[in-house]
Every structure is written in C-alpha cells, then in structure tokens.
C-alpha cells in the first residue's frame, strides 16, 4: 500500500479541484514533463523493508522515538487522516540517507522538508530524493497559497519528478489544506 492509496486519492482529479471527500484537499495533475536535471544521478532511497531489517525503525510501542519536532508534527498530521507512521533513526548506516518515517504497515517511506523560504522548496526536492520517493513539504515558516504550491510543483517536477512517487505540500502552520501530486507510474 502506497502513501497515495492511504490518502484515498488518485491523480485523476482535475487541476486545482477540490476532492469531494475532503474539501481541504487540492489534488494536482502535472501535465508537463517529469524529469531529472541532466547529469544528476538516479536516486536510490532505502525501502521500508531494508530499514526494518537494518533495525533503524522505531518499535510499534514507541513510534515517535526518532522524530525531530517537525517530523513529529507531520506524523501527527498524517495520523489525523488515519495514516500511522513509525520514525526512522537518523543516518547511522554507512552511505545510506534515511527517511523520516515509514508507514506502520511497512509499505512506504516518507521524508519531511520544512523550507524556510519559497526558494527552499527547490532544495527540498533535490535533497529528499535520496531519502524517500514520498516527499512532504511543510511550509510552516511562510504563507503559501494553493496556486503558489502548484507553481512550485510545475517548476520542480521537470527537474526532480522522476525520483518521486508523490509529493504533498502542507500549506502554512496548523492548516489542514494541502496540495497532493501522485505519479501514475513509478518504477
């Protein structure tokens, strides 16, 4: 089960439409190119199964053990939607960049980036791709509208989209509104 299926949405919604199930959700279809910058290597993030076998995933009785404050807030935000996560210990494995969380069912990983400025969104895309194919950008430090979040996706997906299965942009601090992009085919 992917994070996308946990949210119960696909990428068949109309651009900037609001889901009938949840009026706070904006689903987004990227109709442009999905790519990777020339010369950039293919990202190989660790799988949830690899992390579990390596012993870096928190136990079920202490799921938040390794979360930093931002990741803990995002995990709780996911939990309000019925998506339970386990934290992952920071990179203690040689040459492996670990993600922030693993879904409790072990089906997917996720990485949180909390950019401080709109320009930080680009760095988030570039850096998170080695940690997880599911990127969650939490724009708590600045106000970002749905339209600006979609524009950020339009700029970044042609550069880094090939490395992602899905991207969620949580808008602002304490809001329930977000923009969600899911790639139809991810190998």
PyMOL commands that set and color helices and strands:
alter all, ss='L'
color gray80, all
select helices_A, chain A and resi 3-7+48-54+60-62+69-79+120-128+146-163
alter helices_A, ss='H'
color red, helices_A
select strands_A, chain A and resi 17-18+25-28+85-87+101-103+109-113+134-138+166-170+178-182
alter strands_A, ss='S'
color yellow, strands_A
deselect
rebuild
show_as cartoon
